[in-house]
Amino acid sequence: MRYLGKKSVASFLRRLLDVAWYLAIGGSILLAGSIVFSWLKMPEIASGQESLVIETPGLDFILHDGLQGAFAPAHFLFQFILILPLLAAGLIVIYNLRRIFATLVQEKPFQVENIRRIRLIGIVVIAGTVLSGILHTLIGFYLVNLINLPGLELKANVSLNFSDLFLGVVILILAEIFRLGAALQEEQDMTV
């Protein structure tokens, strides 16, 4: 089994990343369209809204009573918009992975551009992890302030995924390894 070059694992993964890229672009366009639609239709959606639906995998919470004050769908729209930087981070990662795998198919992985791409991926993973933690915390605080039911205690937690932070640091270390590999490749190219 070949890992680099045409008809290799790298070539197959490059094709998968191409598919993921176009699906992500299409999904981004749909998401942006739904945000615009929600923003334009917000007065119609908000009128008569007296319940809150929280959808989770396998379970939906439908609250008809216990909402503090007026329910403001605009807050959810704001949180929906906060997801956009996470989507942009995902697009940046997929785009740079596509470029890296293109060099793997060409059997030229130790290029200066790949060092920059890998470093950017590491930074984006770390920033996305922090941003995701902030987003989850904001949603938690919003729901704690919105819902007040007898016998139900809600507590917002500060959320940060340390395994994703670790992954980001590992990617930055790999960028340094690629920098050393590129220096060795350049030295070898000069001696030949």
FENVENGI-V631025 format. One record per residue. RES is the residue in one small letter. SS is DSSP state (2 for helix, 1 for strand, 0 for the rest). PHI is phi in whole degrees, 0 to 359 (* if undefined). OMEGA is omega in radians with two decimals (none if undefined). Layout:
[[RES/SS/PHI/OMEGA] [RES/SS/PHI/OMEGA]]
//
This chain:
[[m/0/*/-3.14] [r/0/267/3.13] [y/0/260/3.14] [l/0/241/3.07] [g/0/96/3.11] [k/0/287/-3.09] [k/0/56/-3.12] [s/0/231/3.07] [v/2/298/3.13] [a/2/298/3.13] [s/2/295/3.11] [f/2/297/3.13] [l/2/294/3.09] [r/2/299/3.11] [r/2/296/3.09] [l/2/298/3.11] [l/2/294/3.06] [d/2/297/3.10] [v/2/297/3.12] [a/2/300/3.14] [w/2/298/-3.10] [y/2/290/3.05] [l/2/295/3.14] [a/2/293/3.09] [i/2/296/3.10] [g/2/299/3.10] [g/2/297/3.11] [s/2/296/3.12] [i/2/295/3.10] [l/2/297/3.13] [l/2/296/3.12] [a/2/298/3.10] [g/2/297/3.14] [s/2/291/3.08] [i/2/294/3.12] [v/2/298/3.12] [f/2/300/3.14] [s/2/298/-3.12] [w/2/293/-3.14] [l/2/289/-3.09] [k/2/264/-3.04] [m/2/306/3.13] [p/2/300/3.13] [e/2/291/-3.13] [i/2/291/-3.06] [a/2/287/-3.10] [s/0/292/3.11] [g/0/76/3.14] [q/0/281/-3.13] [e/0/235/3.09] [s/0/225/3.13] [l/1/235/3.11] [v/1/246/3.07] [i/1/247/-3.09] [e/1/262/3.05] [t/1/233/3.11] [p/0/300/3.08] [g/0/86/-3.08] [l/1/205/3.06] [d/1/245/3.04] [f/1/259/3.11] [i/1/243/-3.10] [l/1/254/3.11] [h/0/258/-3.13] [d/0/236/3.03] [g/0/90/3.10] [l/1/275/-3.14] [q/0/281/3.07] [g/0/65/-3.12] [a/0/282/3.09] [f/0/288/-3.08] [a/0/243/3.11] [p/2/299/3.13] [a/2/299/3.09] [h/2/295/3.10] [f/2/292/3.08] [l/2/297/3.09] [f/2/300/3.13] [q/2/291/3.09] [f/2/297/3.12] [i/2/292/3.10] [l/2/297/3.14] [i/2/288/-3.08] [l/2/304/3.09] [p/2/298/3.09] [l/2/293/3.08] [l/2/296/3.11] [a/2/298/3.11] [a/2/298/3.10] [g/2/298/3.11] [l/2/295/3.12] [i/2/298/3.14] [v/2/296/-3.12] [i/2/298/-3.13] [y/2/300/-3.11] [n/2/290/3.06] [l/2/297/3.09] [r/2/300/-3.13] [r/2/293/3.11] [i/2/296/-3.11] [f/2/292/3.05] [a/2/296/3.11] [t/2/287/3.08] [l/2/291/3.09] [v/2/294/3.09] [q/0/282/-3.11] [e/0/60/3.09] [k/0/227/-3.03] [p/0/286/-3.02] [f/0/270/3.10] [q/0/251/-3.13] [v/2/300/3.14] [e/2/298/3.13] [n/2/294/3.09] [i/2/298/3.13] [r/2/297/-3.13] [r/2/296/-3.13] [i/2/294/3.11] [r/2/298/3.12] [l/2/297/3.10] [i/2/300/3.12] [g/2/300/3.14] [i/2/295/-3.14] [v/2/294/3.11] [v/2/297/3.13] [i/2/295/-3.14] [a/2/296/3.12] [g/2/296/3.11] [t/2/295/3.13] [v/2/294/3.13] [l/2/297/3.11] [s/2/297/3.09] [g/2/299/3.11] [i/2/296/3.14] [l/2/299/3.13] [h/2/298/3.13] [t/2/293/3.12] [l/2/299/3.11] [i/2/297/3.11] [g/2/300/3.14] [f/2/295/3.12] [y/2/297/-3.12] [l/2/293/3.10] [v/2/298/-3.13] [n/2/282/-3.09] [l/2/272/-2.98] [i/1/256/3.09] [n/0/218/3.14] [l/0/242/3.10] [p/0/299/3.10] [g/0/81/3.14] [l/0/242/3.09] [e/0/247/3.09] [l/0/252/-3.14] [k/0/226/3.12] [a/0/277/3.12] [n/0/243/2.98] [v/0/283/-2.99] [s/0/242/3.05] [l/0/213/-3.09] [n/0/271/-3.07] [f/2/289/3.10] [s/2/292/3.08] [d/2/290/3.05] [l/2/299/3.10] [f/2/299/3.11] [l/2/301/3.11] [g/2/299/3.11] [v/2/294/3.10] [v/2/299/3.11] [i/2/296/3.08] [l/2/296/3.08] [i/2/294/3.08] [l/2/298/3.08] [a/2/298/3.10] [e/2/292/3.09] [i/2/297/3.08] [f/2/295/3.10] [r/2/298/3.09] [l/2/295/3.11] [g/2/297/3.12] [a/2/294/3.10] [a/2/295/3.10] [l/2/296/3.12] [q/2/297/3.13] [e/2/295/3.11] [e/2/297/3.14] [q/2/293/3.12] [d/2/296/-3.13] [m/2/284/-3.10] [t/2/278/-3.11] [v/0/279/none]]
//
